[in-house]
Amino acid sequence: MSRKKYIYDPESLTYIQVDVTIKDRLKKVLPYVIVGIVMGLLSYLFIAVEYYTPKEKLQAEKIQALEKNQEILNDKIEYADMKLSELISYDDSVYRTVLGSKPLPKEMRMAGTGGINKYEELEKKKSLKEVVESYKKLDKVLAKMEVQKSSYINLLKKARMNVDRLQHLPAIIPIANWDLKRIGSGFGMRFHPILNRYRMHEGIDFIAPTGTPIFASADGVVKSARHSDSFGQVVEIDHGYGLVTLYAHMSKINVKRGQKVVRGEVIGLTGNTGLSSGPHLHYEVHLNNKEVDPVSYFFKDLTAKEYEAVVARAQSLKTSME
């Protein structure tokens, strides 16, 4: 079937009849139809993605707020766990050491939250996986806190029973006006700058100008006050309970053998005597005739954060000053 159509012929100056079929008309219209459909679909998708109904917009805002709060909560849980780990480290390496107690077993430290599935109800409600994981992390931190609380209670009881022992513990840094910049090499194998070889460094160095006051780190009796070829002017104090402290390379000694001293008393001045590469105090702690790391006993002067900084500084320096 076709419809009649007339076109103008400029040569004959007349209208000529032309037959136009439906197929011809479809060919002409079809591109416009396709373009219209495509544009319609694109418009729908744009509106669906970019624009929400008021209800959808409110739900999206709530989800975004929940995700943000979940992120903040996880950060706080991780921070609390990190601080708790610092306390645990300080407890095992300092408090228990100075009170003569063994560190708690690892199994006890890693307190579990076993037993029945506490999170079954949350899982049944199809709660977000992140929410359930946050509950689990928080419960682990709380369980570890309970263990640490019990540990502190036990240590406090032991400390009250050992007041005299605590007074005789070398619990302070034995030099005035110290800071991290004054800390030299720590306990362990170190390169000796004068002997030009590695050997065991059995104490910690405090860098200070000649004449800086040196304090007794605890109550005790002067065991010796003498001159040594390696340590120069050196003082040893017997604190009882198997503890002895040593102070070396002094420029002046203010005490004598057999003299009683108290914590904080000035026993001499720093110097550069003996095998020393510069003015400083070499300080040692001996427990039952064996050298131990003095930093473990600085609990009266240092916070947990300062303690970690001192350890890091002392261990980072691989060359001693004697």
ROVEX-786196 format. One line per field, with one value per residue (C-alpha): x, y, z. Coordinates in nm, 4 decimals, padded with zeros to 6 digits. Layout:
px	c(X | ...);
py	c(Y | ...);
pz	c(Z | ...);
END
This chain:
px	c(00.0000 | 00.1302 | 00.0234 | 00.0374 | 00.2899 | 00.3646 | 00.6914 | 00.7577 | 00.9530 | 01.1378 | 01.2029 | 00.8400 | 00.7130 | 00.4521 | 00.3893 | 00.4742 | 00.3116 | 00.5498 | 00.4472 | 00.5727 | 00.5482 | 00.5124 | 00.8600 | 01.0021 | 00.8298 | 00.9595 | 01.3144 | 01.2809 | 01.1211 | 01.3097 | 01.6355 | 01.4365 | 01.2516 | 01.5772 | 01.7372 | 01.4289 | 01.4337 | 01.8069 | 01.7675 | 01.4769 | 01.6728 | 01.9726 | 01.7482 | 01.5879 | 01.9236 | 02.0571 | 01.7548 | 01.7649 | 02.1319 | 02.1496 | 01.8164 | 01.6587 | 01.3173 | 01.3098 | 01.2935 | 01.5887 | 01.7909 | 01.7275 | 01.8284 | 02.1480 | 02.2404 | 02.1783 | 02.3953 | 02.6737 | 02.6570 | 02.6631 | 02.9664 | 03.1468 | 03.0618 | 03.1704 | 03.5052 | 03.5522 | 03.4576 | 03.7109 | 03.9837 | 03.9094 | 03.9110 | 04.2483 | 04.3880 | 04.2657 | 04.4210 | 04.7535 | 04.7615 | 04.6692 | 04.9584 | 05.1930 | 05.0722 | 05.1126 | 05.4693 | 05.5506 | 05.3947 | 05.5929 | 05.9264 | 05.9322 | 05.6869 | 05.7122 | 06.0887 | 06.1462 | 05.9052 | 06.0612 | 05.7553 | 05.7537 | 05.5675 | 05.2165 | 05.1876 | 05.1012 | 04.7910 | 04.6610 | 04.7456 | 04.5562 | 04.2290 | 03.9637 | 03.5946 | 03.5046 | 03.2035 | 02.8632 | 02.8368 | 02.7692 | 02.7226 | 02.4655 | 02.1753 | 02.3486 | 02.4222 | 02.0602 | 01.9454 | 02.1781 | 02.3728 | 02.6524 | 02.9656 | 03.1674 | 02.9440 | 02.9873 | 03.3668 | 03.3731 | 03.1878 | 03.4420 | 03.7400 | 03.5885 | 03.5202 | 03.8827 | 04.0112 | 03.7768 | 03.8876 | 04.2562 | 04.1772 | 04.0304 | 04.3490 | 04.5621 | 04.3434 | 04.3960 | 04.7688 | 04.7889 | 04.5886 | 04.8279 | 05.1343 | 04.9938 | 04.9483 | 05.3042 | 05.4392 | 05.2698 | 05.4345 | 05.7737 | 05.8002 | 06.1623 | 06.2539 | 06.1018 | 06.3068 | 06.6206 | 06.5340 | 06.7412 | 06.4264 | 06.5456 | 06.7747 | 07.1048 | 07.1885 | 07.0502 | 06.8661 | 06.8616 | 06.6728 | 06.6718 | 06.9548 | 07.1769 | 07.1179 | 07.4086 | 07.4444 | 07.2429 | 07.2786 | 07.4147 | 07.6958 | 07.8518 | 08.1563 | 08.4233 | 08.5660 | 08.8997 | 08.9644 | 08.8317 | 08.6324 | 08.2891 | 08.2293 | 07.9461 | 07.8280 | 07.6893 | 07.5107 | 07.3823 | 07.5645 | 07.4364 | 07.6147 | 07.6702 | 07.9284 | 08.2003 | 08.0772 | 07.7113 | 07.5704 | 07.5261 | 07.2543 | 07.2304 | 06.9407 | 06.8242 | 06.9024 | 07.2097 | 07.5657 | 07.8735 | 08.0457 | 08.3509 | 08.4776 | 08.7958 | 08.9964 | 08.9866 | 09.1988 | 08.8900 | 08.6147 | 08.8295 | 08.6758 | 08.4027 | 08.1489 | 07.9521 | 07.6486 | 07.5038 | 07.1262 | 07.0569 | 06.8163 | 07.0974 | 07.1093 | 07.4269 | 07.4649 | 07.7859 | 07.8696 | 08.1809 | 08.4102 | 08.3423 | 08.5508 | 08.4847 | 08.3668 | 08.1665 | 08.1248 | 08.3466 | 08.3289 | 08.0804 | 07.8828 | 07.5032 | 07.3306 | 06.9673 | 06.7950 | 06.8631 | 07.1779 | 07.4653 | 07.7477 | 07.9806 | 08.0189 | 08.0409 | 08.3763 | 08.5932 | 08.8261 | 08.9421 | 08.8758 | 08.6278 | 08.5736 | 08.4031 | 08.2361 | 07.9549 | 07.8241 | 07.8376 | 07.5706 | 07.5157 | 07.2700 | 07.3752 | 07.1204 | 07.2630 | 07.6108 | 07.4810 | 07.4565 | 07.1006 | 06.9547 | 06.9271 | 06.6383 | 06.4110 | 06.4400 | 06.3590 | 05.9900 | 05.9822 | 06.1023 | 05.9416 | 05.5943 | 05.5220 | 05.5751 | 05.9017 | 06.0191 | 05.9703 | 06.1532 | 06.4499 | 06.4726 | 06.4559 | 06.7213 | 06.9595 | 06.9271 | 06.9709 | 07.3248 | 07.5739 | 07.8895 | 07.9514 | 08.1561 | 08.3931);
py	c(00.0000 | 00.3431 | 00.6977 | 00.9524 | 01.2305 | 01.5108 | 01.6879 | 01.9962 | 01.9506 | 02.2750 | 02.1672 | 02.1028 | 02.3534 | 02.1004 | 01.8694 | 01.5035 | 01.2231 | 00.9990 | 00.6811 | 00.6634 | 00.3260 | 00.2657 | 00.1095 | 00.4336 | 00.6272 | 00.3896 | 00.4266 | 00.7996 | 00.7997 | 00.5079 | 00.6988 | 00.9613 | 00.6921 | 00.5172 | 00.8438 | 00.9266 | 00.5896 | 00.6183 | 00.9724 | 00.8617 | 00.5758 | 00.7991 | 01.0583 | 00.7916 | 00.6518 | 00.9996 | 01.0837 | 00.7430 | 00.7835 | 01.1541 | 01.2113 | 01.0266 | 01.0314 | 01.1976 | 00.8520 | 00.7210 | 01.0332 | 00.9962 | 00.6288 | 00.7137 | 00.9770 | 00.7309 | 00.4648 | 00.7173 | 00.8297 | 00.4680 | 00.3884 | 00.6948 | 00.6097 | 00.2504 | 00.3734 | 00.6018 | 00.3180 | 00.0809 | 00.3461 | 00.3957 | 00.0214 | -00.0134 | 00.2833 | 00.1359 | -00.2008 | -00.0324 | 00.1548 | -00.1626 | -00.3433 | -00.0684 | -00.1194 | -00.4955 | -00.4550 | -00.2110 | -00.4438 | -00.7501 | -00.5774 | -00.3279 | -00.3738 | -00.7502 | -00.7358 | -00.4923 | -00.6755 | -01.0114 | -01.1545 | -01.3549 | -01.2160 | -01.3515 | -01.6497 | -01.5579 | -01.7763 | -01.5720 | -01.2429 | -01.3460 | -01.3663 | -01.5364 | -01.4693 | -01.8317 | -02.0318 | -01.9792 | -01.7751 | -01.4280 | -01.2902 | -01.5436 | -01.3038 | -01.0319 | -01.2765 | -01.3984 | -01.0406 | -01.0211 | -00.7374 | -00.5875 | -00.8011 | -00.4936 | -00.4396 | -00.7996 | -00.7749 | -00.4538 | -00.6292 | -00.9124 | -00.6730 | -00.4723 | -00.7863 | -00.8992 | -00.5610 | -00.5689 | -00.9225 | -00.8216 | -00.5213 | -00.7471 | -00.9549 | -00.6403 | -00.5074 | -00.8298 | -00.8093 | -00.4544 | -00.5520 | -00.8386 | -00.6198 | -00.3490 | -00.6045 | -00.7247 | -00.3681 | -00.2900 | -00.5963 | -00.4890 | -00.1206 | -00.1565 | -00.3471 | -00.0726 | 00.1924 | -00.0053 | -00.0521 | 00.1642 | 00.3281 | 00.6730 | 00.7992 | 00.8787 | 01.2043 | 01.5581 | 01.7314 | 01.4281 | 01.4032 | 01.1761 | 01.3723 | 01.2848 | 00.9111 | 00.7267 | 00.3609 | 00.1049 | -00.2515 | -00.5102 | -00.5716 | -00.2384 | -00.1115 | 00.0217 | 00.3471 | 00.3172 | -00.0583 | -00.0528 | -00.3764 | -00.5050 | -00.6161 | -00.6405 | -00.3028 | -00.3908 | -00.0661 | 00.2579 | 00.5847 | 00.9307 | 01.2076 | 01.5132 | 01.7911 | 01.7299 | 01.8285 | 01.7250 | 01.5860 | 01.2091 | 01.0698 | 00.7410 | 00.5648 | 00.3973 | 00.3614 | 00.1541 | 00.1317 | 00.2334 | -00.0940 | 00.0718 | 00.4166 | 00.3725 | 00.4309 | 00.1764 | 00.1679 | 00.1112 | 00.2866 | 00.5690 | 00.7116 | 00.4616 | 00.4073 | 00.0917 | 00.0905 | -00.2208 | -00.1835 | -00.5234 | -00.7790 | -00.8821 | -00.5374 | -00.3342 | -00.0195 | 00.1097 | 00.4691 | 00.5140 | 00.7779 | 01.0284 | 01.3447 | 01.3603 | 01.1153 | 01.2558 | 00.9330 | 00.6711 | 00.2974 | 00.1875 | 00.5130 | 00.4903 | 00.6819 | 00.7501 | 00.7722 | 01.1100 | 01.1862 | 01.3342 | 01.0784 | 01.2528 | 01.4412 | 01.3244 | 01.3205 | 01.1638 | 00.9408 | 00.5905 | 00.4489 | 00.7137 | 00.8944 | 01.1963 | 01.3285 | 01.0988 | 00.8665 | 00.4921 | 00.3331 | -00.0358 | -00.2427 | -00.5867 | -00.8397 | -01.1382 | -01.0673 | -01.0500 | -00.7341 | -00.6464 | -00.3685 | -00.0553 | 00.0831 | -00.1862 | -00.0135 | 00.3452 | 00.3037 | 00.5945 | 00.8506 | 00.7395 | 00.7091 | 00.4126 | 00.6332 | 00.7775 | 00.4283 | 00.3105 | 00.6189 | 00.5582 | 00.1937 | 00.2853 | 00.5551 | 00.3379 | 00.0423 | 00.2500 | 00.3601 | 00.0878 | 00.2609 | 00.3008 | 00.5783 | 00.3360);
pz	c(00.0000 | -00.0790 | -00.0495 | -00.3269 | -00.3099 | -00.5516 | -00.6113 | -00.8214 | -01.1471 | -01.2312 | -01.5933 | -01.6858 | -01.4364 | -01.3213 | -01.0204 | -01.0767 | -00.8804 | -00.6740 | -00.4909 | -00.1229 | 00.0567 | 00.4295 | 00.4244 | 00.2939 | 00.5656 | 00.8371 | 00.7115 | 00.7451 | 01.0919 | 01.2524 | 01.3339 | 01.5218 | 01.7168 | 01.8145 | 01.9238 | 02.1289 | 02.3057 | 02.3846 | 02.5155 | 02.7298 | 02.8821 | 02.9539 | 03.1174 | 03.3361 | 03.4450 | 03.5249 | 03.7371 | 03.9108 | 04.0039 | 04.0820 | 04.2441 | 04.5351 | 04.6807 | 05.0259 | 05.1872 | 04.9854 | 05.0626 | 05.4368 | 05.4277 | 05.2379 | 05.4986 | 05.7816 | 05.6174 | 05.5613 | 05.9262 | 06.0489 | 05.8347 | 05.9699 | 06.3316 | 06.2716 | 06.1434 | 06.4475 | 06.6832 | 06.5246 | 06.5510 | 06.9217 | 06.9878 | 06.8132 | 07.0095 | 07.3397 | 07.2509 | 07.1663 | 07.5008 | 07.6852 | 07.5138 | 07.6369 | 07.9937 | 07.9629 | 07.8349 | 08.1133 | 08.3713 | 08.2603 | 08.1966 | 08.4845 | 08.7698 | 08.7894 | 08.7486 | 09.0330 | 09.2633 | 09.1893 | 09.0145 | 08.6935 | 08.3896 | 08.3500 | 08.1113 | 07.7553 | 07.7709 | 08.0636 | 07.8915 | 07.5778 | 07.7651 | 07.5584 | 07.5181 | 07.4460 | 07.5501 | 07.3922 | 07.0794 | 07.2238 | 06.8765 | 06.7546 | 06.8124 | 06.6108 | 06.3313 | 06.3300 | 06.2815 | 05.9823 | 06.1400 | 05.9372 | 05.9463 | 06.0500 | 06.3546 | 06.4729 | 06.4266 | 06.6318 | 06.9150 | 06.9073 | 06.9150 | 07.1995 | 07.4055 | 07.3626 | 07.4834 | 07.7843 | 07.8730 | 07.8556 | 08.0731 | 08.3405 | 08.3421 | 08.3689 | 08.6506 | 08.8463 | 08.7813 | 08.9202 | 09.2292 | 09.3006 | 09.2426 | 09.4699 | 09.7492 | 09.6962 | 09.6935 | 10.0268 | 10.1738 | 10.0375 | 10.1313 | 10.2411 | 09.9261 | 09.7096 | 09.8888 | 09.8053 | 09.4370 | 09.1952 | 09.0634 | 08.9494 | 08.6744 | 08.8511 | 08.6765 | 08.6935 | 08.4091 | 08.1868 | 07.8583 | 07.5558 | 07.3945 | 07.6932 | 07.6674 | 07.5108 | 07.4275 | 07.6219 | 07.7443 | 07.4969 | 07.2487 | 07.1481 | 06.9619 | 07.1997 | 07.0514 | 07.2361 | 07.2211 | 06.8633 | 06.8951 | 06.9922 | 07.3489 | 07.5982 | 07.7271 | 08.0690 | 08.1501 | 08.0027 | 07.9282 | 08.0200 | 07.8301 | 08.0510 | 08.1020 | 08.3589 | 08.7051 | 08.6600 | 08.9920 | 09.0186 | 09.2484 | 09.4348 | 09.2641 | 09.5899 | 09.9591 | 10.0361 | 10.1647 | 09.9639 | 09.8735 | 09.7177 | 09.6168 | 09.4201 | 09.1040 | 08.8206 | 08.5045 | 08.2892 | 08.4888 | 08.6300 | 08.9471 | 09.0315 | 09.3126 | 09.3895 | 09.6205 | 09.7790 | 09.8131 | 09.9644 | 09.8140 | 09.5763 | 09.4105 | 09.3468 | 09.1341 | 08.9745 | 08.8738 | 08.6578 | 08.4972 | 08.7775 | 08.8153 | 09.1890 | 09.4564 | 09.7483 | 09.9497 | 10.1106 | 10.1630 | 10.4307 | 10.4165 | 10.4181 | 10.1361 | 10.0491 | 09.7141 | 09.5505 | 09.7542 | 09.5491 | 09.5538 | 09.3071 | 08.9791 | 08.6176 | 08.4433 | 08.1755 | 08.3785 | 08.2791 | 07.9305 | 07.8225 | 07.4918 | 07.6509 | 07.9677 | 08.0728 | 08.3428 | 08.2859 | 08.5076 | 08.5822 | 08.7860 | 08.9149 | 09.0403 | 09.2272 | 09.0825 | 08.7254 | 08.5134 | 08.4028 | 08.1889 | 08.4115 | 08.2072 | 08.3523 | 08.6913 | 08.5913 | 08.6781 | 08.9262 | 08.6722 | 08.3460 | 08.2033 | 07.9748 | 07.6691 | 07.8024 | 07.8938 | 07.5349 | 07.4038 | 07.6375 | 07.5329 | 07.1633 | 07.2008 | 07.4052 | 07.1701 | 06.8538 | 06.9459 | 06.8564 | 06.9847 | 07.3571 | 07.5198 | 07.6928);
END
